[in-house]
């Protein structure tokens, strides 16, 4: 299935074309040409509508492929049990050595209960530690362990490999345009 094509399109095209062709099976006169032009315009409009809808589907499919790529690359490095959401937390901790659960929640755009579950798994795997604040025990800090820090060059390598694949055959201008458009769409929500 390509962009702008969906499983309903052949039925739609058949329906439109069958209205253009007389029961005898051939097109007749100017009226038929006019109906054929209408059919072509309707098909073109249908394709435009489907392409707009398919953009969302395509973005979702790209996300799935990117996640599969990242996980498969981590397996090559012997890293298992970590999902891309865990990677978001680890990456945030590469940039700031110690963060509260609330800070992590904001940085990765996930609710606190989700972050708690993700962090707890990272603690069990030995990649991070949790520590309560001495003055306010409601505040929990998360920090990378030595094992967690060892992931940084691996994550950077995987990120570079991903970017190389992602932007293969894409010009710098197209990259800028894509980023600009995606930021605008993101801002719509």
Backbone torsions as a table, in degrees:
resi	resn	phi	psi	omega
1	UNK	NA	121.3	180.0
2	UNK	-94.9	178.2	178.1
3	UNK	-66.1	132.7	176.9
4	UNK	84.7	-1.4	179.7
5	UNK	-114.2	136.8	176.0
6	UNK	-140.1	169.1	-175.3
7	UNK	-63.8	-20.3	-179.3
8	UNK	-86.0	-16.4	-174.2
9	UNK	-61.0	-46.6	-179.8
10	UNK	-57.1	-40.4	178.5
11	UNK	-64.1	-42.9	178.2
12	UNK	-60.9	-47.6	-179.6
13	UNK	-62.4	-42.1	178.2
14	UNK	-59.6	-44.2	-179.3
15	UNK	-62.0	-45.9	-178.7
16	UNK	-67.0	-46.4	-178.1
17	UNK	-66.0	-37.0	179.8
18	UNK	-64.9	-25.8	176.6
19	UNK	-75.8	-24.1	-178.7
20	UNK	-80.5	-37.3	-175.3
21	UNK	-91.5	132.7	179.2
22	UNK	-69.2	161.7	-179.0
23	UNK	-53.0	-27.8	179.7
24	UNK	-71.6	-11.5	175.1
25	UNK	99.4	2.7	178.8
26	UNK	-130.9	154.3	179.9
27	UNK	-84.0	143.9	-177.5
28	UNK	-126.5	129.2	166.8
29	UNK	60.4	-171.0	-177.4
30	UNK	-65.8	-33.5	179.3
31	UNK	-61.1	-40.6	179.5
32	UNK	-68.2	-38.5	178.5
33	UNK	-65.1	-41.2	177.7
34	UNK	-62.1	-43.6	178.0
35	UNK	-65.6	-36.2	178.0
36	UNK	-64.5	-43.5	176.7
37	UNK	-61.0	-40.3	176.6
38	UNK	-61.8	-43.2	179.5
39	UNK	-61.7	-42.0	179.0
40	UNK	-63.8	-43.8	178.8
41	UNK	-63.9	-42.3	178.3
42	UNK	-62.7	-41.3	178.8
43	UNK	-63.9	-42.3	179.0
44	UNK	-62.0	-44.4	178.0
45	UNK	-63.4	-41.0	178.5
46	UNK	-60.7	-44.9	179.4
47	UNK	-60.5	-41.4	179.6
48	UNK	-63.1	-43.4	178.1
49	UNK	-62.0	-46.4	-178.4
50	UNK	-66.7	-36.9	178.0
51	UNK	-62.0	-40.5	178.1
52	UNK	-63.0	-42.3	178.5
53	UNK	-69.9	-36.9	-177.7
54	UNK	-68.3	-20.9	178.4
55	UNK	-60.1	-44.7	179.9
56	UNK	-63.5	-45.1	177.7
57	UNK	-61.5	-42.4	-179.3
58	UNK	-64.5	-41.8	177.2
59	UNK	-60.1	-42.9	178.6
60	UNK	-62.7	-42.5	179.8
61	UNK	-66.9	-37.6	176.5
62	UNK	-62.6	-43.4	179.0
63	UNK	-59.5	-44.5	178.3
64	UNK	-60.9	-44.5	180.0
65	UNK	-64.7	-41.2	178.4
66	UNK	-61.8	-45.9	179.3
67	UNK	-61.2	-43.8	178.0
68	UNK	-62.5	-40.4	178.9
69	UNK	-60.9	-48.2	-178.3
70	UNK	-60.9	-48.1	-178.5
71	UNK	-62.5	-42.7	-179.5
72	UNK	-65.9	-36.5	176.9
73	UNK	-67.2	-39.0	178.0
74	UNK	-63.1	-39.4	178.4
75	UNK	-61.3	-39.2	178.0
76	UNK	-59.2	-31.5	179.1
77	UNK	-89.9	3.6	178.9
78	UNK	82.4	17.0	-179.5
79	UNK	-101.0	115.4	179.5
80	UNK	-130.1	156.1	178.0
81	UNK	90.5	-1.8	-179.9
82	UNK	-108.5	126.8	174.9
83	UNK	-93.4	171.1	-179.7
84	UNK	-62.4	-29.3	176.7
85	UNK	-65.4	-36.0	175.0
86	UNK	-65.2	-40.0	178.9
87	UNK	-60.5	-35.5	177.7
88	UNK	-60.5	-41.2	179.5
89	UNK	-67.2	-47.4	-179.4
90	UNK	-61.0	-43.8	179.4
91	UNK	-60.9	-41.9	177.3
92	UNK	-60.4	-37.7	-180.0
93	UNK	-75.3	-21.6	172.0
94	UNK	-64.1	-34.6	-175.7
95	UNK	-84.6	-29.2	178.4
96	UNK	-136.8	118.9	-170.9
97	UNK	-64.9	-21.0	-177.2
98	UNK	-147.2	121.8	-178.7
99	UNK	-131.7	150.2	172.6
100	UNK	-78.0	163.2	176.6
101	UNK	-60.0	-38.8	178.9
102	UNK	-64.2	-40.6	177.4
103	UNK	-60.8	-45.3	179.6
104	UNK	-61.9	-45.2	179.9
105	UNK	-55.1	-45.4	179.2
106	UNK	-67.5	-42.7	-175.7
107	UNK	-67.4	-35.5	-177.9
108	UNK	-102.4	1.9	175.7
109	UNK	59.8	47.8	176.0
110	UNK	-130.2	152.5	-179.7
111	UNK	-72.2	161.8	-172.9
112	UNK	-61.6	-37.3	-179.3
113	UNK	-66.3	-36.8	176.8
114	UNK	-66.4	-43.5	179.3
115	UNK	-62.1	-40.2	179.1
116	UNK	-59.7	-46.1	179.8
117	UNK	-63.9	-42.4	179.8
118	UNK	-65.3	-45.0	179.8
119	UNK	-64.5	-41.8	179.6
120	UNK	-58.4	-39.1	177.6
121	UNK	-67.1	-41.1	178.0
122	UNK	-63.4	-33.7	175.3
123	UNK	-64.3	-47.6	179.6
124	UNK	-60.3	-35.0	179.5
125	UNK	-81.0	-8.2	176.7
126	UNK	85.6	15.3	-178.6
127	UNK	-90.2	-25.0	-179.9
128	UNK	-139.2	163.6	172.2
129	UNK	-121.7	157.1	173.9
130	UNK	-118.7	142.1	-179.7
131	UNK	-145.3	131.6	177.7
132	UNK	-78.4	145.3	176.4
133	UNK	-66.6	137.4	-177.8
134	UNK	-66.0	-34.5	-176.4
135	UNK	-90.4	-33.8	-179.0
136	UNK	-130.5	97.4	-173.9
137	UNK	-67.5	-9.1	175.0
138	UNK	-73.6	-22.4	-177.9
139	UNK	-89.1	128.5	178.9
140	UNK	-117.2	127.8	176.8
141	UNK	-97.9	145.4	177.4
142	UNK	-121.2	136.7	178.5
143	UNK	-141.5	152.8	177.1
144	UNK	-74.4	146.0	170.8
145	UNK	-88.6	178.2	174.7
146	UNK	-58.6	-42.0	177.7
147	UNK	-61.0	-38.7	177.6
148	UNK	-66.9	-41.6	179.0
149	UNK	-63.0	-31.6	179.8
150	UNK	-64.4	-16.8	-180.0
151	UNK	-76.6	-19.5	-173.1
152	UNK	-56.7	-52.0	-179.8
153	UNK	-64.8	-31.5	178.2
154	UNK	-67.2	-47.4	178.9
155	UNK	-61.6	-40.3	179.1
156	UNK	-63.9	-40.7	178.7
157	UNK	-64.1	-45.9	179.1
158	UNK	-63.4	-41.0	178.8
159	UNK	-60.8	-42.7	-179.9
160	UNK	-66.6	-42.1	177.2
161	UNK	-61.1	-42.3	179.1
162	UNK	-62.1	-46.9	179.7
163	UNK	-62.2	-37.9	178.1
164	UNK	-61.7	-41.9	178.6
165	UNK	-71.8	-46.5	-175.5
166	UNK	-58.2	-44.9	-175.5
167	UNK	-100.1	16.5	177.6
168	UNK	-57.5	128.7	178.7
169	UNK	63.3	26.4	177.7
170	UNK	-114.6	127.6	-179.0
171	UNK	-74.3	163.1	177.7
172	UNK	-60.3	-39.5	178.7
173	UNK	-63.0	-43.4	178.6
174	UNK	-63.9	-38.1	176.8
175	UNK	-60.8	-47.0	179.6
176	UNK	-61.4	-45.2	-179.7
177	UNK	-62.4	-44.8	-179.9
178	UNK	-59.8	-48.3	-179.6
179	UNK	-61.4	-43.7	179.7
180	UNK	-60.2	-47.7	-178.8
181	UNK	-65.0	-45.9	-179.3
182	UNK	-63.1	-37.5	176.8
183	UNK	-63.4	-40.7	179.1
184	UNK	-64.7	-43.6	178.5
185	UNK	-63.2	-44.9	179.0
186	UNK	-58.2	-39.9	180.0
187	UNK	-67.5	-18.4	179.1
188	UNK	-71.6	-14.2	-176.3
189	UNK	-107.4	NA	NA
